[in-house]
Every structure is written in structure tokens, then in C-alpha cells.
Amino acid sequence: RRRSEPAAALDRPTVSFELFPPRDLDAAPRLWRTVRELEAAEPDFVSVTYGASGRTRETTRALVTRLLRETTLNPIAHLTCVGTSREEVATIVEEFLDEGVRSFLALRGDPPAGQTDWQPHPDGVDTAAGLVALLREIERRRCAGSPAQAVRARVRPLSVAVAAFPRGNHATGGTREQDVQALLAKQEAGADFAITQVFFDAEAYLGLVAEARRAGVTIPIVPGIIPTTDPARLERVQELTGVPVPRTLLDLLGSVDDPAERHRRGIRASVDLVNGVLDGGAPGVHVYTFNRHEAALDLLEGADLRGGPPAPGRAPADRAAPTR
Ligand code: FAD
């Protein structure tokens, strides 16, 4: 799928990937290989994370703008409000806009390392909904600017995504109910769609969607899926997000020594999860890649979601058996 291809012609689930920016983009040939491999699968978009305290502000911008200039990918820039005044956030957004970026994932962000409680900047935005509202305000300002700016702003309007939490946001201690209310507030502020935190059972996602719909949330909610091939990574994800990894999954992966068999088992489990959410009506899948393409692409192959030409040099035996 190319940037110019009309989305309406594509009657199949969306596919997207999350990347994180390396500290030095030029010194990251492996990431670039991953980018090219992911690009060949013709995703709808890729999102690029943004570190706490603006630590990766420059690296996020560097990766997003390079993706925009040198690939056919549609990049979405994550943006947080951590330790930043409204004015600084607005400047960062304007810088992205000047680079041609039109898509953002608006997040509150977590407290910086070593700080447990969320403390908004005294002149800052303190919720993701507030950040969405600020993005929409900047867009309105641009529409009301010079005639040339107004035309550009209308031709390429902003797209704003937000986060959603199938198992409640453990990082904030938020309950599912509070997170659904927060999601509703983000929608009311102007969010276009949501992407979820990781989860390991389809019911968690489908339950969130059902509760969100009852509360009045109408925007699409894209499930965030981690290819479950690496037990050590899963444990790190659990530590970071507080989302518990099922013991059965860890046992399934841990009870085999052969890395290829472990990979196959992990992909099969992820494919089942993807099939479960798609069968339940999910609009697509957003794959957490951890800057590695192998498992992400095997997951798409297994779920029959990979776009583009067949990947060269990948033995079918290395793939999970499609279950769809
Ligand atoms: P908010 O929606 O502002 O919610 C924060 C807390 O306030 C929650 O507990 C919520 O329940 C509560 N709340 C807010 N509004 C209401 C309301 N109206 N009613 C009741 N309760 C309310 N972090 C990064 O630093 N960089 C990244 O790049 C990044 N990418 C992410 C990508 C995805 C897809 C996800 C799911 C998370 C990502 N995060 C990232 C983590 C995210 O910043 C944290 O989880 C953060 O703790 C919450 O962000 P939020 O945008 O959901 O905040």
C-alpha cells in the first residue's frame, strides 16, 4: 500500500508497526534494514515512540522525518506532555508540522525515571485529552492563518491517535472504568482513533471495546499486539507495563530448548490472538516490533495479513501454520 493509494479501496484489516528511535539514527543500519523489510509488507502506518522528558524528542523527529522523506511509509509521531509547558509542546508540534508530519499519537506519558507520581509541568498539559485539544487548537490556528497555510492545513489535515488500555493502565493505577472515561474525553477533544496497550487474551480487548461503546466511544480501537516469541522480552514488557503475561504462555515458550520451535510456538500463540480480535471485529492490528522485523512479519504471514510481494528467502517451515 503506497501513500497515494486510496484507503477506501482496501477492504482488509489495517496493519501497522511501532518502532522506537535509536539514539543515533546514522549508526543504526540494522534499524534501517528492519524499516525496509517492514516497508515491503506495505503497512498502513508506522508509529515512532517518544521518550519521557523529551529525551528522544530529536531522535523521534529525526526518524519520523527520515521515514517521511526516504520511504513510502506513513509515520505517526508519538508525543507526550512530560515535563513540558504548553508553549514548548506547541513549538514541538509546529516543528513536526514544518517537516511535513501530519499524524500524532497524543499521550500523557509516564513520570520520568525515579519519579513515581505524575506531576504536570506548572504551565503544561496534564492529560492526553488536553494534548489532543492542543493539537486541534494548533490545527485551527493554521487553518485561520495565511490563505496558503489554510489551503495546506485543509488538504493535509491532522490525524490524532490516542492510547487505550484493555487491562486498565497499571502505570497510573487507573481502573478500566477510569480509562474508558479518559478515552471518551480524548474522543471528545478530537481524537480520530485509539491504539491499545499490549494484552494477551482477546477477551481483554473485546471487553474494553464493548465497555467503551457502551460509554459512547465511537472511534476505532486498534489492538496493539506483541509477537510472543521471546520470554525474556515478555517479562520485561510485564515489568514495564504491569500487564501480566499468562503463565501458560511463558511455560509454552520456556518448555522448549530449540529456538526455532520456540519461535514457531510464540508466533502461533500471537496468530491465535490476532484471529481472536479480528473475528471479534477489530479494525486491524498494530504490531509492537521492538525494532525487529522477523517476528512481526512472521506474525502477519501466519495471520494472512502481510501485504506486498512474498518475502524472499523465508522458508515456509519457519512460519506458523495459518489458522484463518
Ligand atoms: P491519559 O489519558 O491522560 O490518562 C492518564 C491517567 O489519568 C489514567 O489513569 C486515566 O485513567 C486518568 N484520566 C485521564 N482523564 C480521565 C477522565 N476524564 N476520567 C477519569 N480518569 C481520567 N509513553 C511514552 O512516554 N512515550 C511513548 O511513545 C508512549 N507510547 C505509547 C503507545 C501506546 C499505544 C500506549 C498504549 C502507551 C504509550 N505510552 C508511551 C505510555 C503512556 O504514556 C502511559 O501509559 C501513560 O501513563 C498514560 O498515558 P495516556 O495517554 O493514556 O494518559
Boltz pocket constraint, residues with backbone or C-beta under 6 A from the ligand:
constraints:
  - pocket:
      binder: B
      contacts: [[A, 48], [A, 49], [A, 50], [A, 51], [A, 52], [A, 78], [A, 79], [A, 80], [A, 105], [A, 106], [A, 107], [A, 108], [A, 109], [A, 110], [A, 126], [A, 127], [A, 128], [A, 129], [A, 162], [A, 163], [A, 164], [A, 169], [A, 171], [A, 172], [A, 173], [A, 174], [A, 175], [A, 177], [A, 178], [A, 179], [A, 181], [A, 182], [A, 183], [A, 185], [A, 195], [A, 196], [A, 197], [A, 198], [A, 224]]
      max_distance: 6.0
